[in-house]
Every structure is written in structure tokens, then in C-alpha cells.
Amino acid sequence: MPADALGWVGAIVELAGGLLIAFGLFTRIAAFFSAGEMAVAYFMVHGPRHFFPIVNKGEAAVFYCWFFLFVFFYGPGRWSIDALLAGKVRPAAAST
């Protein structure tokens, strides 16, 4: 795969995954793919320079990879769209 196409795939995963996680829709799936994308970014861009993230400037990629893994295992919050669709949260009733 050409590097240009790989950049576009990364950009789409970052944009779509970020929006889905922010709104809480398909949170676990989006977090899984986002964590994988950050791991690929670290090992392809930062990893060849040096092993340790503090030396190769890969702290952000490592942080976001672990953060997305945390979101994957923790799941969406109680105010997410996923929770609303699952019926765990009742929408606020309009007062009359």
C-alpha cells in the first residue's frame, strides 16, 4: 500500500473514530480500531528511531493507544448514545 493511501486510511480512522468515541456511538469498535491505528503509527513512524517513546517523540501515540484500549475495555459511559439505545438511560421527560 502506498504511503499516501496509508495516510488517508489513518486520517479516516482518526476522524471517524474520534467522532464516534466522543458521541458514544459504537464506542468499543471505534476505540479498538483507533488503538490499533495508534499502535501502527508508533511502530511505523516512531519505533524505528529508538525503542523508548521519550527518546523518539512517540509519547502521544503511546498515550492514545493505551487510552483507546482503556475505552475499549471500559466501554461507553452512562450518557452515551450506546447506553441510550440499549435502554440503560431514560431520556428526560418534558415537564408540563
N, C-alpha and C positions, 0 to 999 in steps of 0.2 A: 504494500500500500504506500503510495507516495506520501511524503511528509506533509504536503499541503492538505491532502484528504484527511490525514490523521488529525491535523489541527482543527478542521471543520467538525469532525466527529467529536473531538474534545469540547469544542465550543457549544455544540448542541447539547451534549450531556450536561455540561455545567449550567447552561441556561435553563433547560427543561428540568433538570434535577433540582436546581436551586428553587425554582418557582414551585415545583410540586412539594418539596420539603417545607418551604415557607408557608404554604397554604394547608399542608397536612393532607394532601390527596395522593394516594399510592405511596405513602411515606417510606415504607420499608423497601419497596422495589427501587425507588429513586435513590435512597441512601445507599443501597447495595451497589448500584451502578456508579454512583458518584464516588464511593470509596475505592472501587476498582479503577476508576479513571485517575484518581489522585495517586494511587499506587503505581500505575503505569507512568504517569507524569514524573514521579520521583525517580523511578528506576531508569527511565529513558533519558531524562534531562539532567538530573542532579546526581544520580548514583555513579555514573562513570567518572565524575570529577574526583569524588572522595567518598568513603563509606559513611562518615558521620554527617548528619544533617547540619550541624552548626558550622561545619567547615565548608560544605558545598552549597550553602544558602538554600537548603531544601526544607527549612523548618515549617513553612506554611503548608507545603504539600503533605508532610508527615502529620501535622496537626489536623488538617482537614480529613485526611484518610482515617485517622483514629476517631475523629468527631463523627464522621458519617457511619463508621462501624458502630459507635455508641447509639446513634439514632436508629440504625438498623435493628439492633438488639432491644433497645428500649421501646421503640415503636412510637406512634403518633401520640400526642398529648390529648388531654380530655377536650380541648377546644378545637380539635382538628376537624376537617371535613370527613376524614375516615371515621372518626367517632360519631359524628352526626349521622352519617349514612348507616352505621352499624346500630344505631338506636341507643347508644350509650349516653347521649346528651339530648335533652329535650330543648327545642328552640323556645326562646322567651315568648310568653303569650302577651298579646297586646292588651293593656288594661283599658277597660271601658267605664 
